Amino acid sequence: MNVLGQHSPSPWTRREKLLRALWMLVQATLFRWSPRPCHAWRRALLRLFGTRFPSVPDTPPARVFPSARIHFPWKLELHAGSMVGPDVHVYNLAPITLRAGANLAQGVHLCAGSHDFTKWTMPLDARPIVVGENVWIAAEVFVGPGVTIGELAVIGARSVVMRDQPARMVCAGNPCRPLRPRPEPV
């Protein structure tokens, strides 16, 4: 009898598995226990594990809250001014990029992978996520694999984003869709 996922090889190398185990230990202690204002400390820990932090002139550094969960820091790029808020889940099986000023509110879930359910082995289907400059993703939004969200877009609370969303639009719903233009911030 066939069973889904049976005899499926791991997509991760031994080195990645060891790094992931070490990161899980660091994230559960040094990262998680750090006081909320200690963004520089958490950036240093993430940088140690390979997260890239491109700087932007006259822009404050990225902020990551201690309750955020990041699976593979070496597949994460956080540009200056971006924010990974409380209880955000960054399930980055493929690279995830937050451009300058991108803001993930509490409980957002970025999921850059799934499985090919048409095959018995259910191989990993991982695709990158890109969140554009000054995007605001509101509370408890789910963003699926391969999605790009255009600059200055707003994604409404509890939306399910499975397709690219255009720049400078307010988008919401399940499935998420553009609703109206976003006015220029003042």
C-alpha positions in Angstrom: 0.0 0.0 0.0 1.3 3.5 -0.8 1.4 6.1 1.9 1.9 9.8 1.2 5.5 11.0 2.0 6.8 7.4 2.4 10.4 7.0 1.2 10.7 10.7 0.7 14.4 11.9 0.8 15.2 14.9 3.0 15.8 18.0 1.0 18.4 19.2 3.6 22.0 18.4 3.8 23.6 17.1 7.0 25.2 20.5 7.4 21.9 22.3 7.1 20.3 19.9 9.6 23.1 20.6 12.1 22.9 24.4 11.6 19.1 24.3 12.0 19.5 22.4 15.3 22.0 24.9 16.6 19.8 27.8 15.4 16.8 26.3 17.2 18.7 26.2 20.4 19.9 29.8 20.0 16.5 31.0 19.0 14.8 29.3 22.0 17.2 30.9 24.5 19.4 33.8 23.6 17.1 35.2 20.9 13.7 34.5 22.6 14.8 35.6 26.1 16.2 38.9 25.0 14.3 42.0 26.1 12.0 43.5 23.5 14.1 46.6 22.8 17.3 44.6 22.1 16.9 44.6 18.3 20.6 45.0 17.8 21.3 41.8 19.8 18.8 39.8 17.7 20.2 41.2 14.5 23.7 40.1 15.6 22.4 36.6 16.3 20.7 36.4 13.0 23.7 37.8 11.2 25.8 35.1 12.8 23.5 32.5 11.2 23.6 34.2 7.8 20.8 36.7 7.6 21.6 39.5 5.3 20.9 43.1 6.4 21.3 45.5 3.4 21.5 49.1 4.7 19.7 52.1 3.2 21.1 55.6 3.8 19.2 57.6 6.5 17.0 54.6 7.4 17.0 52.8 10.8 18.1 49.2 10.9 15.7 46.3 10.7 13.8 45.3 13.9 13.0 41.7 14.8 10.9 41.0 17.9 11.9 38.2 20.3 8.8 36.2 19.8 9.3 35.9 16.0 10.1 32.4 14.7 12.5 32.1 11.9 13.3 28.7 10.5 16.4 29.2 8.3 18.1 32.6 9.1 20.6 32.0 6.2 17.6 32.2 3.8 16.4 35.6 5.1 17.1 39.2 3.9 15.9 42.1 6.0 16.5 45.5 4.5 16.9 48.6 6.7 13.7 49.8 8.3 11.9 46.5 7.9 10.1 45.0 10.9 9.3 41.4 11.9 6.7 41.9 14.6 5.6 39.8 17.6 4.7 36.2 17.0 5.5 36.4 13.3 6.3 33.0 11.7 8.9 33.1 9.0 8.8 29.6 7.4 11.5 30.3 4.9 12.1 27.0 3.1 13.0 29.2 0.2 14.5 32.8 0.5 12.3 35.5 1.9 13.2 39.2 1.4 11.7 42.1 3.2 12.6 45.3 1.4 13.2 48.7 3.1 10.4 49.7 5.5 8.3 46.5 5.0 6.3 45.9 8.2 4.9 42.5 9.4 2.3 43.0 12.1 1.7 40.4 14.9 0.9 36.9 13.9 1.8 37.1 10.2 2.8 33.8 8.7 5.2 33.8 5.7 5.3 30.3 4.2 7.7 29.8 1.4 7.1 26.1 0.8 4.6 23.4 0.3 4.7 19.8 -1.1 3.8 18.4 -4.5 0.8 16.3 -3.4 0.5 14.7 -6.9 3.5 12.5 -6.1 3.6 9.7 -3.5 6.9 11.0 -2.2 5.5 14.6 -1.7 8.7 16.4 -2.7 9.2 19.9 -1.3 8.0 22.8 -3.5 9.8 25.8 -2.1 9.4 29.3 -3.8 10.7 32.7 -2.6 8.6 35.4 -1.1 9.4 39.1 -1.7 7.7 41.9 0.4 8.2 45.2 -1.3 9.3 48.6 0.1 7.0 50.1 2.8 4.5 47.3 2.6 2.3 46.8 5.6 1.1 43.3 6.2 -1.6 43.5 9.0 -2.3 41.0 11.8 -2.5 37.3 11.2 -2.1 37.4 7.4 -0.9 34.2 5.6 1.4 34.7 2.6 2.0 31.6 0.5 5.0 30.3 -1.6 6.2 32.4 -4.6 4.3 35.6 -3.7 5.6 39.1 -4.4 3.9 42.1 -2.8 4.4 45.4 -4.6 5.7 48.5 -2.8 3.5 50.5 -0.5 0.7 47.8 -0.6 -1.4 47.2 2.4 -2.6 43.6 3.1 -5.6 43.6 5.4 -5.8 41.6 8.6 -6.3 37.8 8.3 -6.0 37.8 4.5 -4.8 34.7 2.6 -2.3 35.8 0.0 -1.6 33.1 -2.6 -0.9 35.3 -5.6 1.2 38.4 -6.3 -0.4 41.7 -5.1 0.1 45.0 -6.9 2.0 48.0 -5.7 0.2 50.9 -4.0 -3.1 49.0 -3.4 -5.1 48.1 -0.4 -5.7 44.4 -0.7 -7.7 42.0 1.5 -9.7 38.8 1.7 -9.6 35.1 1.3 -8.3 34.9 -1.4 -6.6 38.3 -1.1 -7.4 40.7 -3.9 -6.8 44.4 -4.6 -9.7 46.6 -3.3 -8.7 50.2 -3.9 -5.6 52.4 -4.4 -3.5 53.2 -1.3 -3.3 57.0 -0.8 0.2 58.4 -0.6 1.3 58.4 3.0 1.7 62.0 4.4 
